[in-house]
Amino acid sequence: QIARTMMRFACSKHIAVYIMVSPYTEAGVRAHLEQHDYFGLHASSVTIFLQGMQPVCDDRGEVMMRSPDHVLKYPNGTGGLFYALHGEQAGAGAVLEDMKQRRLEYLHVVECD
């Protein structure tokens, strides 16, 4: 009886999922989630946010150019999560605030590339 009650309680709760993506992967991740109906999660419980980008340097430390007018940039890596949570990257400032509003007590971070 106790196990059934606990399971009923756990299943009635929404799990908040935050997915940090790069501008290169955002569209694909969104499409994959939609195609698979968010894998049974409530769409409103899934938040996708952008990680920061940083300039790319060559072996000599010179900044590489994507074109004559644009610096080549790539995602800033897993450590960029902490900057993104605090809103130091464009469009990501609401993530930490959203976590606070949901009254999340714990955060589990999983890295996958």
C-alpha positions in Angstrom: 0.0 0.0 0.0 2.8 2.4 0.9 4.7 1.7 -2.3 1.5 2.2 -4.4 0.8 5.6 -2.7 4.4 6.7 -3.2 4.3 5.7 -6.9 1.0 7.5 -7.4 2.5 10.7 -5.8 5.7 10.5 -7.9 3.8 10.0 -11.1 1.5 13.0 -10.4 4.5 15.3 -10.3 6.1 17.1 -13.2 9.8 16.6 -13.8 11.4 19.7 -15.0 14.0 19.1 -17.7 16.4 21.8 -18.9 18.4 21.2 -22.1 21.3 23.4 -23.0 21.9 23.4 -26.7 24.1 25.3 -29.2 22.7 27.3 -32.1 23.9 24.4 -34.2 21.9 21.8 -32.4 18.8 23.7 -31.3 16.5 23.0 -34.2 17.4 19.3 -34.3 16.8 18.9 -30.6 13.5 20.7 -30.7 12.3 18.6 -33.7 13.4 15.4 -32.0 11.5 16.2 -28.8 8.4 17.1 -30.8 8.6 14.1 -33.0 8.7 11.8 -30.0 6.0 13.7 -28.0 8.6 14.8 -25.5 9.1 11.2 -24.4 6.0 11.3 -22.3 7.0 14.5 -20.4 4.7 17.6 -20.4 6.1 20.0 -23.1 5.7 22.8 -20.5 8.2 21.0 -18.3 10.9 21.0 -20.9 13.0 24.1 -21.3 15.6 24.5 -24.0 18.2 27.2 -23.7 21.3 28.3 -25.5 24.8 27.9 -24.3 27.3 30.6 -25.0 29.6 30.8 -27.9 33.3 31.7 -27.8 35.9 32.6 -30.4 38.0 29.8 -31.9 41.8 30.2 -31.9 44.3 28.4 -34.0 47.5 26.7 -32.7 49.3 30.0 -32.5 46.5 31.6 -30.4 45.3 33.7 -33.3 41.5 34.2 -33.5 40.1 32.4 -36.5 37.7 34.1 -38.9 34.6 32.5 -40.3 34.5 35.2 -43.0 36.4 38.5 -43.4 33.7 40.2 -41.2 32.9 37.5 -38.7 34.9 35.7 -36.0 34.6 31.9 -36.0 32.7 30.8 -32.8 31.9 27.5 -31.2 29.9 26.5 -28.1 31.7 27.2 -24.9 31.4 23.6 -23.6 29.8 22.1 -20.5 31.3 24.7 -18.2 29.2 27.3 -20.0 26.2 25.9 -18.2 27.0 28.0 -15.2 27.2 31.2 -17.3 24.0 30.3 -19.1 22.1 29.6 -15.9 22.9 33.1 -14.6 21.9 34.7 -17.9 25.3 35.8 -19.1 24.5 34.4 -22.5 21.8 35.9 -24.7 18.4 34.4 -24.2 19.3 32.3 -21.2 18.7 34.6 -18.3 15.3 33.2 -17.5 16.5 29.6 -16.8 17.7 30.1 -13.2 14.6 32.3 -12.5 12.4 29.5 -13.9 14.1 27.0 -11.6 13.4 29.3 -8.6 9.8 29.7 -9.6 9.4 26.0 -9.8 10.9 25.8 -6.3 13.4 23.2 -7.4 15.5 21.9 -4.6 18.0 19.7 -6.5 19.7 19.8 -9.9 21.2 16.8 -11.6 23.5 17.6 -14.5 24.2 15.1 -17.3 26.7 15.9 -20.0 26.3 14.4 -23.4 27.9 15.4 -26.7 
